[in-house]
């Protein structure tokens, strides 16, 4: 057992040396399924992030789908200069710097609107640090109180029990004492600007009454508002972690009022999960472009069947894991979509026999169609 551990240490040291050396010869990527890219399943902290920002033109609409890891975060700058953050969290770590770097680039010192679609950690764990640094004028929140630390925390109705949500809510309450307005994600509401509107469609207040720490993930995900941002004849659809449950509720109750016309862009629900993006919903929205907020994960996101449904309605698909931060700019009726380029992913795998240890080092450079890989074999006798 000890010898095996020693071998493993040598393998890791050897692999890190390899990563610092000149890369081996490049090879063409294999033919991939339509519009689909393949990236190794590594921890997001291993990905060097290229922090190039697209110059912003005053008076235009700007949407940044932030590469925050396995979670959601979007920054919107409206044509009148007001800004909005929708969600901010990641499964692996609270990556608040991904959000603050965007705010700093645009010289944003105060957040006009902040929406939390639902209280799961991969949507709110980065917002706590953001709220400590920036003041917020208006919040849009699920009407759920935190029950963390209370007696019967898991079973209290109208509450949600995680330490992450509790810490986020503490910062919200501090902002409220300083004059922030608290709105709740109930029924239908809108943010109206001079030449844009952002309309949200939600469950009624009764849907929240039975939510508790024991509620299923699907039930909590379905609390996510479905929102339509409309500007200069172009429509964008935002969905949080919506799933088949509230997608069908929206189609049954609000479709005529909410859809009106096809959407140019869809923020794909729930990181491309198999529980979301039903054929009926996608056919109704009919997006030309789909953006998936996703990182390296163990959940199978984005699901292959969801991708096929997106391709089936004619959508061009981007995702933040492979394309990095995705910036959408609209001036008049002209829309540009510009993903960050030059992201490098790598992973190391090893296998062994009685006599040798084989190490594979594999680099992907995305979105360029380049894969660099090399195999190395170590003789165990040489490292005994």
HELIX and SHEET records of a PDB file:
HELIX    1   1 UNK A    2  UNK A   20  1                                  19    
HELIX    2   2 UNK A   44  UNK A   46  5                                   3    
HELIX    3   3 UNK A   96  UNK A  105  1                                  10    
HELIX    4   4 UNK A  121  UNK A  124  1                                   4    
HELIX    5   5 UNK A  127  UNK A  133  1                                   7    
HELIX    6   6 UNK A  163  UNK A  177  1                                  15    
HELIX    7   7 UNK A  205  UNK A  208  5                                   4    
HELIX    8   8 UNK A  217  UNK A  221  1                                   5    
HELIX    9   9 UNK A  244  UNK A  253  1                                  10    
HELIX   10  10 UNK A  255  UNK A  258  1                                   4    
HELIX   11  11 UNK A  269  UNK A  272  5                                   4    
HELIX   12  12 UNK A  279  UNK A  285  1                                   7    
HELIX   13  13 UNK A  304  UNK A  312  1                                   9    
HELIX   14  14 UNK A  320  UNK A  323  1                                   4    
HELIX   15  15 UNK A  380  UNK A  383  1                                   4    
SHEET    1   A 4 UNK A  26  UNK A  28  0                                        
SHEET    2   A 4 UNK A 370  UNK A 379 -1                                        
SHEET    3   A 4 UNK A 356  UNK A 366 -1                                        
SHEET    4   A 4 UNK A 343  UNK A 352 -1                                        
SHEET    1   B 8 UNK A 181  UNK A 184  0                                        
SHEET    2   B 8 UNK A 135  UNK A 141  1                                        
SHEET    3   B 8 UNK A 110  UNK A 115  1                                        
SHEET    4   B 8 UNK A  83  UNK A  88  1                                        
SHEET    5   B 8 UNK A  73  UNK A  77 -1                                        
SHEET    6   B 8 UNK A  61  UNK A  65 -1                                        
SHEET    7   B 8 UNK A 326  UNK A 331 -1                                        
SHEET    8   B 8 UNK A 334  UNK A 339 -1                                        
SHEET    1   C 2 UNK A 145  UNK A 146  0                                        
SHEET    2   C 2 UNK A 159  UNK A 160  1                                        
SHEET    1   D 7 UNK A 188  UNK A 192  0                                        
SHEET    2   D 7 UNK A 196  UNK A 201 -1                                        
SHEET    3   D 7 UNK A 226  UNK A 231 -1                                        
SHEET    4   D 7 UNK A 234  UNK A 238 -1                                        
SHEET    5   D 7 UNK A 265  UNK A 267  1                                        
SHEET    6   D 7 UNK A 289  UNK A 292  1                                        
SHEET    7   D 7 UNK A 316  UNK A 319  1                                        
END                                                                             
